[in-house]
Amino acid sequence: MKVLYIGHYKETGGWAQAATDHIIALDAAGVDVVCRNVTLTADKQVLHPKILELEKKSSDGCDICIQHVLPHHLVGTKSFRKNIAFLEAETNEIKELCWFEHLKQMDEIWVANHDLKKSFGEDFNIPIHVVHHPCNTEKYKKRYREFSLPVADSKFKFYFVGDFNDRKNLEAVVSCFHSEFDPAENAILLLKVKKFAKPPEELKAMVDDFLLRTKASLRMFKNIESYNKDIVITEDMSESDLMSFHQYCDCFVCPSHGEAWSIPSFDAMAFGNTPICSNFGGPKEFITSDDKIGKLIDGSFRVCKSVDSAFPDMFTAREYWLQPDEKQIRQAMRAYYEDWKSDPISHKIKAAAEGIKTAEKFSHENIGSKMKELLV
């Protein structure tokens, strides 16, 4: 058995990281794997040494092909014994996407979470398997350089890491924080955001305007300056700096409308930062009902309404995504804050111990072994 793994792993962002980790996981499980990149944008990340090694291998003799690409790049072929698509999606009506037709070319489909598998329905006649995102668990056991922001150092730091778009539901993050916490309380909100093709200065201006409009809509104070000032970071961070940022913060908040997995939420969990996430999609796979490592927020499914989708036929009103309950978000934020106030040191130590224990289940070796079993 020899596997050709095709992915967008030279890009920046979650898709690239997911493809990279799956390739490394296959290799860690002893699978003979060769990787090839499909370029999407000009953005490039520094490749893992193992990826550089596996790229040099010949693809001759590959009898299985895994295509971890955007669905409209999928290619049906009889050149392999098995042709597998790895699908990432964030809504529960994927049959309404034009992407759905491309999936029918495949012999098998792998998805990252059980909600996505359910969205195919029982009448879909191609085998579908849940294959979780693997991770390098060693990165959570390191001590990174000290991150410091004087205005936030002594405060309980709620934070977000991710794209600035409609799906991430940042309006709920900002609204819940400022409606729950009085400016006199020892809490602060940090937003580490990015947006494709937007330079840091331009994105910073966009986010600042968004924050002003969101706070004005809350109508709690006559003067916008009366609200807590949020910290907005739009500059790129290296992997090490991002881990340092996770290490620095206290509680990750990402009640998005949908996540295929959510690598930042997983990272936050492993660092003991009790992620508050929507009870839909990826986070359900690693956040349990035990509040020690994080909290899942219930909600109701609403018609998708988005003005900034990456593709014109995605996140339209033909699909549904989750609208998380903002009262539950506020309650979870308050609970973690009060827990920290009562015992600032042991609060995070206990959560980190549980988080790493959970992360170990998704190690390269464990997920690689699962993939190996499916490939036989």
C-alpha positions as CSV (number, residue, x, y, z in Angstrom):
1,M,0.0,0.0,0.0
2,K,1.4,3.4,-1.0
3,V,-0.6,6.6,-0.6
4,L,-0.5,9.8,-2.7
5,Y,-1.8,12.7,-0.5
6,I,-2.8,15.8,-2.4
7,G,-3.5,19.0,-0.4
8,H,-3.3,22.7,-0.1
9,Y,-0.6,22.4,2.5
10,K,1.7,25.2,1.3
11,E,-1.0,27.9,2.1
12,T,-1.4,29.6,5.4
13,G,-4.4,28.8,7.6
14,G,-6.4,25.9,8.9
15,W,-6.7,23.9,5.6
16,A,-2.9,23.8,5.2
17,Q,-2.3,22.9,8.8
18,A,-4.9,20.1,8.6
19,A,-3.4,18.6,5.5
20,T,0.1,18.9,6.9
21,D,-0.9,17.1,10.1
22,H,-2.7,14.3,8.3
23,I,0.3,13.6,6.1
24,I,2.6,13.5,9.1
25,A,0.1,11.2,10.9
26,L,0.1,8.7,8.1
27,D,3.9,8.7,8.1
28,A,3.9,8.3,11.9
29,A,1.7,5.2,11.5
30,G,4.1,3.6,9.1
31,V,2.2,4.3,5.9
32,D,4.2,4.8,2.7
33,V,3.0,8.3,1.8
34,V,3.9,10.8,-0.8
35,C,2.6,14.3,-0.8
36,R,1.9,16.9,-3.6
37,N,0.7,20.4,-3.2
38,V,-2.1,22.2,-5.0
39,T,-1.5,26.0,-5.0
40,L,-4.4,28.3,-4.2
41,T,-2.8,31.7,-3.3
42,A,0.5,33.5,-3.2
43,D,0.6,33.0,0.6
44,K,3.1,30.4,1.6
45,Q,4.0,29.0,5.0
46,V,7.3,27.4,6.1
47,L,6.9,23.7,5.4
48,H,7.5,21.1,8.1
49,P,10.8,19.1,7.4
50,K,8.8,15.9,7.2
51,I,6.7,17.4,4.4
52,L,9.8,18.5,2.5
53,E,11.1,14.9,2.8
54,L,7.9,13.3,1.6
55,E,7.6,15.6,-1.3
56,K,10.8,14.3,-2.7
57,K,9.5,10.7,-3.0
58,S,8.3,9.3,-6.3
59,S,4.6,8.8,-6.7
60,D,5.2,5.7,-8.8
61,G,3.3,2.7,-7.3
62,C,0.7,4.7,-5.4
63,D,-2.5,2.7,-5.3
64,I,-4.5,5.0,-3.0
65,C,-5.1,8.8,-3.5
66,I,-6.3,11.1,-0.8
67,Q,-7.5,14.5,-2.1
68,H,-7.6,17.0,0.7
69,V,-8.5,19.9,-1.5
70,L,-11.4,22.3,-2.2
71,P,-14.2,20.0,-3.6
72,H,-14.3,21.7,-7.0
73,H,-10.6,20.6,-7.4
74,L,-11.5,16.9,-6.9
75,V,-10.7,14.7,-9.8
76,G,-12.4,11.3,-10.3
77,T,-9.9,8.7,-11.6
78,K,-9.6,5.0,-12.0
79,S,-5.8,5.2,-11.7
80,F,-6.0,4.2,-8.0
81,R,-7.5,1.3,-6.1
82,K,-9.2,3.8,-3.8
83,N,-9.9,7.5,-4.4
84,I,-10.7,9.4,-1.1
85,A,-11.9,13.0,-0.6
86,F,-11.2,14.7,2.7
87,L,-14.1,17.2,3.1
88,E,-14.2,20.3,5.4
89,A,-17.5,22.1,5.7
90,E,-19.3,24.2,8.3
91,T,-23.1,24.0,7.6
92,N,-25.6,21.2,7.9
93,E,-27.1,21.4,4.4
94,I,-24.1,20.5,2.2
95,K,-26.3,18.8,-0.3
96,E,-27.4,22.3,-1.4
97,L,-23.8,23.2,-2.3
98,C,-22.5,22.7,-5.8
99,W,-19.5,21.1,-4.1
100,F,-21.7,18.1,-3.3
101,E,-21.8,16.9,-7.0
102,H,-18.0,16.8,-7.1
103,L,-17.9,14.4,-4.1
104,K,-19.8,11.8,-6.1
105,Q,-16.6,11.1,-8.1
106,M,-15.0,9.6,-5.1
107,D,-14.8,6.0,-3.8
108,E,-14.8,7.2,-0.2
109,I,-15.2,10.4,1.8
110,W,-13.5,11.3,5.1
111,V,-14.9,14.1,7.3
112,A,-13.6,15.7,10.5
113,N,-16.8,15.4,12.6
114,H,-19.9,13.5,13.1
115,D,-22.3,16.4,12.4
116,L,-20.8,16.7,8.9
117,K,-21.2,13.0,8.3
118,K,-24.9,13.2,9.3
119,S,-25.5,16.0,6.8
120,F,-25.0,13.6,4.0
121,G,-28.2,11.7,5.0
122,E,-28.9,8.0,4.9
123,D,-29.5,7.8,1.2
124,F,-25.9,8.7,0.2
125,N,-24.3,5.6,-1.3
126,I,-20.6,6.4,-0.9
127,P,-18.8,5.3,2.3
128,I,-18.2,8.1,4.8
129,H,-15.8,7.9,7.7
130,V,-15.0,10.4,10.5
131,V,-11.3,11.1,10.7
132,H,-10.4,13.6,13.3
133,H,-7.7,16.2,12.9
134,P,-4.4,15.0,14.3
135,C,-1.9,17.2,16.2
136,N,1.6,17.4,17.5
137,T,1.0,17.0,21.2
138,E,4.5,17.9,22.1
139,K,3.9,21.6,21.3
140,Y,1.5,21.8,24.2
141,K,4.2,20.6,26.7
142,K,6.8,23.3,25.9
143,R,7.3,26.5,27.7
144,Y,7.3,29.4,25.2
145,R,8.7,32.9,25.6
146,E,6.7,35.2,27.8
147,F,4.1,37.2,26.0
148,S,3.2,40.5,27.6
149,L,0.8,43.3,27.1
150,P,1.0,45.7,30.0
151,V,-2.6,46.7,29.8
152,A,-3.7,43.1,30.0
153,D,-1.0,41.4,32.1
154,S,-2.9,41.3,35.4
155,K,-6.3,40.8,34.0
156,F,-8.4,37.7,33.0
157,K,-7.9,37.5,29.3
158,F,-10.8,36.4,27.1
159,Y,-9.5,36.0,23.6
160,F,-10.2,34.9,20.0
161,V,-7.9,33.7,17.2
162,G,-9.1,33.4,13.7
163,D,-10.5,34.9,10.5
164,F,-12.5,38.1,10.6
165,N,-15.6,37.0,8.8
166,D,-19.4,36.4,9.3
167,R,-19.1,32.7,10.1
168,K,-16.9,33.3,13.1
169,N,-19.7,35.3,14.8
170,L,-17.4,37.8,16.4
171,E,-20.4,40.0,17.0
172,A,-21.5,37.5,19.7
173,V,-18.0,37.5,21.3
174,V,-17.9,41.2,21.6
175,S,-21.5,41.7,22.6
176,C,-21.4,39.0,25.3
177,F,-18.1,40.2,26.8
178,H,-19.2,43.9,27.0
179,S,-22.7,43.1,28.2
180,E,-21.5,40.7,30.9
181,F,-18.5,42.5,32.3
182,D,-18.5,45.9,33.9
183,P,-15.5,48.1,32.9
184,A,-14.4,48.1,36.5
185,E,-14.0,44.3,36.5
186,N,-10.6,42.7,36.0
187,A,-11.3,41.3,32.6
188,I,-10.2,42.2,29.0
189,L,-10.9,41.0,25.5
190,L,-8.1,40.3,23.0
191,L,-8.8,39.6,19.3
192,K,-6.1,38.1,17.1
193,V,-7.6,38.3,13.6
194,K,-6.6,37.9,10.0
195,K,-8.4,38.3,6.6
196,F,-7.2,37.2,3.3
197,A,-5.6,39.9,1.1
198,K,-6.0,42.6,3.8
199,P,-2.8,44.1,5.2
200,P,-2.6,44.6,8.9
201,E,-3.3,48.3,9.0
202,E,-6.3,48.1,6.8
203,L,-7.7,45.1,8.7
204,K,-7.1,47.0,12.0
205,A,-9.2,49.9,10.8
206,M,-12.0,47.5,9.7
207,V,-12.0,45.7,13.1
208,D,-11.9,49.0,15.1
209,D,-15.0,50.2,13.1
210,F,-16.8,46.9,13.7
211,L,-16.1,47.3,17.5
212,L,-17.4,50.8,17.6
213,R,-20.6,49.8,15.8
214,T,-21.2,46.7,17.9
215,K,-20.7,48.6,21.2
216,A,-22.9,51.4,20.0
217,S,-25.7,48.9,19.3
218,L,-25.5,47.7,22.9
219,R,-26.6,51.1,24.2
220,M,-25.4,50.5,27.7
221,F,-23.4,53.7,27.9
222,K,-24.0,57.1,26.3
223,N,-20.2,57.4,25.6
224,I,-18.5,54.7,23.6
225,E,-15.3,55.4,25.6
226,S,-17.1,54.1,28.7
227,Y,-16.7,50.5,27.4
228,N,-13.6,48.5,28.0
229,K,-11.0,49.0,25.3
230,D,-10.4,45.8,23.4
231,I,-6.9,44.8,22.2
232,V,-6.8,44.0,18.4
233,I,-3.8,42.2,16.9
234,T,-3.7,42.0,13.1
235,E,0.0,41.4,12.5
236,D,1.1,37.9,11.5
237,M,2.5,35.6,14.1
238,S,4.8,32.7,13.8
239,E,3.7,29.3,15.1
240,S,5.9,29.8,18.2
241,D,4.5,33.3,18.9
242,L,0.9,32.0,18.5
243,M,1.6,29.3,21.0
244,S,3.1,32.0,23.3
245,F,-0.2,33.9,22.9
246,H,-2.3,30.9,23.8
247,Q,0.0,30.4,26.8
248,Y,-0.5,34.0,27.9
249,C,-4.3,34.1,27.7
250,D,-7.0,32.5,29.9
251,C,-10.3,31.7,28.1
252,F,-10.8,31.2,24.4
253,V,-14.2,32.3,23.0
254,C,-15.3,31.1,19.6
255,P,-19.1,30.6,19.4
256,S,-19.1,30.5,15.7
257,H,-21.9,29.5,13.3
258,G,-19.9,26.4,12.3
259,E,-16.5,24.7,12.4
260,A,-15.2,21.7,10.6
261,W,-12.7,21.3,13.4
262,S,-11.3,24.7,14.8
263,I,-7.6,24.3,15.4
264,P,-7.4,27.4,17.6
265,S,-10.1,26.0,19.9
266,F,-8.3,22.7,20.1
267,D,-5.0,24.5,20.8
268,A,-6.7,26.6,23.5
269,M,-8.1,23.5,25.1
270,A,-4.7,21.9,25.3
271,F,-3.2,25.0,26.9
272,G,-6.0,24.9,29.6
273,N,-7.8,27.9,28.2
274,T,-11.3,26.4,28.5
275,P,-12.7,27.2,25.0
276,I,-16.3,28.4,24.8
277,C,-17.5,27.0,21.5
278,S,-20.8,26.2,19.6
279,N,-22.3,22.8,20.1
280,F,-22.0,21.9,16.4
281,G,-19.3,20.5,14.2
282,G,-15.6,20.1,15.2
283,P,-15.5,21.3,18.8
284,K,-18.1,18.6,19.8
285,E,-15.4,16.0,19.0
286,F,-12.9,17.2,21.7
287,I,-14.9,19.2,24.2
288,T,-16.8,16.9,26.5
289,S,-19.7,17.7,28.8
290,D,-17.2,18.2,31.6
291,D,-16.7,22.0,32.0
292,K,-13.1,21.5,33.1
293,I,-11.7,21.7,29.5
294,G,-14.3,23.8,27.8
295,K,-18.0,24.6,27.3
296,L,-20.3,23.8,24.4
297,I,-23.0,26.4,23.7
298,D,-26.4,25.2,22.4
299,G,-28.4,27.2,19.8
300,S,-30.8,27.0,17.0
301,F,-30.2,26.6,13.3
302,R,-30.8,29.7,11.2
303,V,-30.7,30.4,7.5
304,C,-27.1,31.4,6.5
305,K,-26.7,35.1,5.9
306,S,-23.2,36.1,4.9
307,V,-21.7,38.9,2.8
308,D,-18.1,37.8,2.9
309,S,-18.0,34.1,1.9
310,A,-14.8,33.1,0.0
311,F,-16.9,31.6,-2.8
312,P,-20.2,33.0,-4.2
313,D,-22.1,29.7,-3.9
314,M,-21.2,29.1,-0.3
315,F,-23.0,30.2,2.9
316,T,-26.2,31.2,1.0
317,A,-29.8,31.0,2.3
318,R,-30.0,27.5,0.9
319,E,-27.9,26.3,3.9
320,Y,-28.3,26.5,7.7
321,W,-25.8,27.2,10.4
322,L,-25.9,27.5,14.1
323,Q,-27.0,30.6,16.0
324,P,-25.5,30.0,19.5
325,D,-27.4,31.1,22.6
326,E,-25.8,34.3,23.9
327,K,-27.2,33.9,27.4
328,Q,-25.3,30.6,27.6
329,I,-22.1,32.3,26.3
330,R,-22.3,35.0,29.0
331,Q,-22.9,32.5,31.7
332,A,-19.9,30.4,30.6
333,M,-17.7,33.5,30.5
334,R,-18.8,34.5,33.9
335,A,-18.3,31.1,35.4
336,Y,-14.7,30.8,34.1
337,Y,-13.9,34.3,35.3
338,E,-15.2,33.7,38.8
339,D,-13.3,30.4,39.0
340,W,-10.1,32.3,38.1
341,K,-10.8,34.9,40.7
342,S,-11.2,32.3,43.4
343,D,-7.9,30.5,42.5
344,P,-6.0,32.1,39.7
345,I,-3.1,29.6,39.7
346,S,-4.7,26.2,40.0
347,H,-7.6,27.2,37.7
348,K,-5.4,27.0,34.6
349,I,-3.1,24.2,35.9
350,K,-6.1,21.8,36.3
351,A,-7.6,22.7,33.0
352,A,-4.2,22.3,31.2
353,A,-3.7,18.8,32.7
354,E,-7.2,17.7,31.4
355,G,-6.7,19.5,28.1
356,I,-3.4,17.7,27.3
357,K,-4.9,14.4,28.3
358,T,-7.7,14.9,25.8
359,A,-5.3,16.2,23.1
360,E,-3.3,13.0,23.4
361,K,-6.2,11.1,21.9
362,F,-5.7,13.1,18.7
363,S,-1.9,12.6,18.4
364,H,-0.3,12.0,15.0
365,E,0.2,8.3,16.0
366,N,-3.4,7.7,17.1
367,I,-5.1,9.4,14.2
368,G,-2.5,7.9,11.8
369,S,-3.4,4.4,13.0
370,K,-7.1,5.1,12.4
371,M,-6.4,6.2,8.9
372,K,-4.2,3.2,8.3
373,E,-7.0,0.9,9.3
374,L,-9.4,2.6,6.9
375,L,-6.9,2.4,4.0
376,V,-6.5,-1.4,4.1
